[in-house]
């Protein structure tokens, strides 16, 4: 039977995506400010908060697609490890 994600699983998924984002950002040589500016943000807050799921801040699918393009990575790279969390 289908079982909705628990709050713990949701948090783990967003934290994993945040770790992947940070890794991709650093691989590209971008600071949080560089990436935020490239995406049109006026501060680093959206990036910084999403990387650590601070106050439950995260990117939706549109945000992930924009990050993927900006960083020059496949969107799957930002989602690496998520299946492992979901299939525990």
BELWO-V228690 format. One record per pair of residues at least 24 apart in sequence whose ideal C-beta (glycine too) atoms are under 7 Angstrom apart, sorted by the first residue. I is the first residue (numbers start at 1). GAP is how many residues later the second one is. Records with the same first field share a line. If there is no record, write none. Layout:
I: GAP + GAP
This chain:
9: 76 + 77
11: 42
12: 73
13: 69 + 72
14: 39 + 44
15: 38
16: 65 + 66 + 69
17: 41 + 61 + 62 + 65
18: 32 + 33 + 34 + 35
20: 57 + 58 + 60
21: 29 + 30 + 46 + 57
22: 29
24: 47 + 49 + 53 + 54
25: 46
28: 43 + 44
35: 35
38: 32
39: 27 + 31
